[in-house]
């Protein structure tokens, strides 16, 4: 492997690490026949709640734990809401 290829590979690895660190993960809140489901993007785990309020509270808490992230709520009537949670900027 030549030096130029090695440097290019190292730069690509650094850039992909930065992109993965700052990629927004979405938490979705949707209704199904058993209640309201909360799921973090990339996770297989689904939590179910009897009310939309409980699901939104859990989804919001989950999104705040995985900043930068977003909360996407899909209501039964077709309405949608999106909220974003950002990492605080360092001074």
C-alpha positions as CSV (number, residue, x, y, z in Angstrom):
1,X,0.0,0.0,0.0
2,X,1.4,3.4,-0.9
3,X,1.5,6.3,1.4
4,X,-1.1,8.3,-0.6
5,X,-3.6,5.5,-0.3
6,X,-2.9,5.0,3.4
7,X,-3.5,8.7,4.1
8,X,-6.7,8.7,2.0
9,X,-7.9,5.7,4.0
10,X,-7.2,7.3,7.3
11,X,-9.0,10.5,6.3
12,X,-12.0,8.5,5.1
13,X,-12.1,6.6,8.5
14,X,-11.9,9.9,10.4
15,X,-14.7,11.5,8.3
16,X,-17.0,8.4,8.7
17,X,-16.4,8.5,12.5
18,X,-17.4,12.2,12.5
19,X,-20.5,11.6,10.4
20,X,-21.6,8.7,12.6
21,X,-21.1,10.8,15.8
22,X,-23.3,13.6,14.4
23,X,-26.0,11.6,12.6
24,X,-29.4,12.2,14.0
25,X,-31.3,9.2,15.3
26,X,-35.0,9.3,15.3
27,X,-37.4,8.0,17.9
28,X,-40.8,7.1,16.5
29,X,-44.1,7.1,18.3
30,X,-46.9,5.3,16.4
31,X,-50.2,3.7,17.2
32,X,-51.0,0.0,16.7
33,X,-53.8,-2.2,17.9
34,X,-52.1,-2.8,21.3
35,X,-51.5,0.9,22.2
36,X,-48.7,3.3,21.4
37,X,-45.3,2.1,20.3
38,X,-41.9,3.8,20.9
39,X,-38.9,2.7,19.0
40,X,-35.4,4.2,18.6
41,X,-34.0,4.0,15.1
42,X,-31.6,1.2,14.7
43,X,-32.9,-0.7,17.7
44,X,-35.1,-3.8,17.6
45,X,-36.6,-2.9,21.0
46,X,-40.2,-1.6,21.0
47,X,-41.9,-0.3,24.1
48,X,-45.7,-0.1,24.3
49,X,-47.8,2.3,26.3
50,X,-51.6,2.5,26.8
51,X,-51.8,6.3,26.1
52,X,-50.2,8.7,23.6
53,X,-49.1,11.0,26.4
54,X,-47.1,8.2,28.1
55,X,-45.5,7.2,24.8
56,X,-44.5,10.8,24.0
57,X,-42.9,11.3,27.4
58,X,-40.9,8.1,27.0
59,X,-40.0,8.9,23.4
60,X,-38.8,12.4,24.5
61,X,-36.7,11.0,27.3
62,X,-35.2,8.4,24.9
63,X,-34.4,11.1,22.3
64,X,-32.7,13.4,24.9
65,X,-30.5,10.4,25.9
66,X,-29.3,10.0,22.2
67,X,-28.6,13.5,21.1
68,X,-28.4,14.6,18.3
69,X,-31.8,13.0,17.8
70,X,-35.4,13.6,16.9
71,X,-38.9,12.6,18.0
72,X,-41.4,11.7,15.3
73,X,-45.0,11.3,16.5
74,X,-47.6,9.9,14.1
75,X,-51.1,10.3,15.4
76,X,-54.1,8.1,14.5
77,X,-55.8,10.9,12.5
78,X,-52.7,11.2,10.2
79,X,-51.2,14.3,11.8
80,X,-47.5,14.2,12.5
81,X,-45.1,16.2,14.7
82,X,-41.3,16.3,14.8
83,X,-39.1,17.6,17.5
84,X,-35.3,17.7,17.5
85,X,-32.8,17.5,20.3
86,X,-29.3,18.9,19.8
87,X,-26.0,18.4,21.6
88,X,-25.2,21.6,23.5
89,X,-22.4,23.6,21.9
90,X,-19.2,23.9,23.9
91,X,-18.1,27.4,24.6
